[in-house]
Amino acid sequence: MARDLTKGPIPRHVVTLAIPAVLSMFAVVANNFIDTALVGHLGYAELAAVGSAGFIIWIIFSLMDIFSVGALAIISRDYGAGDLESASRNSRSIYGFSIIFSTALAGLGIIFSKHLLGLLNLAPEVSRMGGNYLLIIFFAIPALFIGEVISTLFRAVGDAKTPMIVMIVAVGLNIVLDILLIYGVWIFPRLETVGAAVATAIAHSAAGGLAIYLAKRGKIPFEIFPKNLFDIDFDIIKKMFKIGIPIGAAHVNFAFVYLAMTRIMAEFGTPAVASIPVGNRAESISYMTCFGFYMAVSAMVGQNLGAKNPGRASKSVWISVGLTSVATFIFGLIFFLFDLELASILTDQSEVIGIAAGYLRILALSQIFMGFEFVFEGAFSGAGDTMPAMLVSVPGTLIRIPLAYYLAIPVGLGPDGIFWAITISTILKGLAILIWFRFAKWRSPEA
């Protein structure tokens, strides 16, 4: 249901928007946990293959962020200003262009999928399995884009519940298919890592179809589907890219940095490489919670600036910072105290468990600062001013590569040096974007 965020109690709106978004993200976390656990019990080579392929998928999702961030800023402004005609016209252009763009991306991915992991110095078997995994995922890229764009349009009008339903359906189906296809349960063949990819492709294609169905039932209060797919207002696409590219570039950079750190980690063997996805999956509990608040504060800021109420937009940001800080403090405590237990859920490989547990203990120190980064990034995104987030995130993340190398090899900390590089940079980024937000002139009601 669409929601006017320009009136009523701010904390209630933030929580009402954030909880469905957080539940959606927790569904993703549950899926990642189960997917990693099922693959992790095949062996650390399989875990390393899927984990390394995951960073390529991360890049794809970063490209999707260009669409979701740009669309949310544009459409929430239109809706907050009460201009449904403009919201409809702009939504149709973004939707049509997303289909064309994602289809072209899928075609390129299918052609080059088996070569994308070749530069990471992985064991040949790990590289082969990862390439096969990616090949299957690329077939589902258009469905992923469609589902994300429609979910973003729901959030822009203050409806976080419908995207949650779509995500829960996708995750539930993915988990069931994972169990059936990875290990070959009942009449299904044992496909191992290929089964994990097939499960993801089918589940998210079904979710894209569900999103289209719910939108066509009128749950968005204006038309979003173009009569002619190629009838695109490229001024709006240009505006979407102008808003979305800084965030998308920051996230693509993030994925490339993790690929580089995977290359450094490969110096310490396949178990060390396998520890990265294990640690990432565990940390995703906190990460996805922060992302839920990111989506909530983006919609709050967008609608309130559209209604020319910057004071209310600012207040919603600081309330979100407080709520997120409480959550991330609790998660950090859990990671520090239950590191071995969390790692053991995801794999039974003792070598991997020991390294991943160290990852979680070190990352526990940076969780509150990660929350700062997400909430303020969401605020800048909702305001249509995404450059600050990029200027903080890109150099702050790039510094991880030389720092990780220096701490891991010359200093001799090994894998822990890579984890310390992540934590140190996260703290610096969180503080930097907090200071920037505090003093920046971001409150202009014009996108």
Secondary structure, 3 states (H helix, E strand, C coil): CCCCCCCCCHHHHHHHHHHHHHHHHHHHHHHHHHHHHHHHCCCHHHHHHHHHHHHHHHHHHHHHHHHHHHHHHHHHHHHHCCCHHHHHHHHHHHHHHHHHHHHHHHHHHHHHHHHCCCCCCCCHHHHHHHHHHHHHHHHCHHHHHHHHHHHHHHHHCCCCHHHHHHHHHHHHHHHHHHHHHHCCCCCCCCCCHHHHHHHHHHHHHHHHHHHHHHHHHHHCCCCCCCCCCCCCCHHHHHHHHHHHHHHHHHHHHHHHHHHHHHHHHHHHCHHHHHHHHHHHHHHHHHHHHHHHHHHHHHHHHHHHHHCCCHHHHHHHHHHHHHHHHHHHHHHHHHHHHCHHHHHHHHCCCHHHHHHHHHHHHHHHHHHHHHHHHHHHHHHHHHCCCCHHHHHHHHHHHHCHHHHHHHHHCCCCCCHHHHHHHHHHHHHHHHHHHHHHHHHCCCCCCCC
